[in-house]
Amino acid sequence: MNDRSNDLIVHISESGIATVTLNRVDVHNAFDDHLIARLIETFEGLKQNDSLRALVLSANGKTFSAGADLNWMRSMAKKNREENLEDSLQLAKLMDALTHFPTPTVAMIQGNAFGGAIGLIACCDIALAQSHAKFCLSEVKIGLIPAVISPYVIRAIGQRQASRYFLTAEAFDAQTAQDIGLIHHIAESAEAAQAQLDVFIKSFMRNGPKAMQHAKTLIQSVVAHHGTESSLMQFTSQRIADIRTSPEGQEGLSSFLEKRSPAWLIQSEKGEK
């Protein structure tokens, strides 16, 4: 049996930045049931680390991810509906784990990102791509649909753009990906991408850790809200009242009024030394 322990590389810096790197370079970082399980386990484990400040999802090699592994696809084709449903629910669990990861998440894309890989990108809060990156929602080419990743991709690029790229399965470049909202920033080189990542990381380190977590859940709650305008007003008012009276909110307001650095910034600077 092949050793799969190096399929995923996890590194946590002293300042609390977790980098999770896809490392199946020989198959263009395609994912199968084993890698999906590893990613779920990794994300769930990292969630328990209270000192974590951000998560970076990256990949080794020339390709971010080719999507589903061919051997995994062959095995799924031989499985019955119930077994396929179980497989699909695992992928859905992965997307949910990344979407609801508590800290800011950043996807770093180089090379191709096809099929389910676009779901991973859409689940991250911020996405950076090198200028030569290519994207494709290719499922309909082989008689399938991007079902499990669809809520996250549609949320990122909107219904009209999803209609085009789900149905044509055409490849698109980094500029198009930025134009339709899939990625936020294009870098001309790996070095430029790292420099931009560093800019984002420095921003995260300046911000209240709990505030960023609550900002993420705020966005998700507002988007998912289907009640009345009055109930939404009540909800958002309650959220800011809760935050203002929380320990971190009190520290943030006090430090701002007293013109000093907040405690979390002082702690993060210590961690960087």
LINDAMO-V194864 format. One record per run of one state. SS is the DSSP state (helix for helix, strand for strand, loop for the rest). FROM is the first residue (numbers start at 1). TO is the last residue. Records with the same first field share a line. If there is no record, write none. Layout:
SS->FROM-TO  FROM-TO
This chain:
loop->1-7  13-16  23-24  28-30  32-32  48-53  60-64  66-67  69-69  78-80  100-103  110-111  115-115  124-125  131-133  137-138  143-149  158-158  169-171  180-184  188-189  207-208  225-228  245-246  258-262  273-273
strand->8-12  17-22  31-31  54-59  65-65  68-68  104-109  112-114  126-130  134-136  172-173  185-187
helix->25-27  33-47  70-77  81-99  116-123  139-142  150-157  159-168  174-179  190-206  209-224  229-244  247-257  263-272
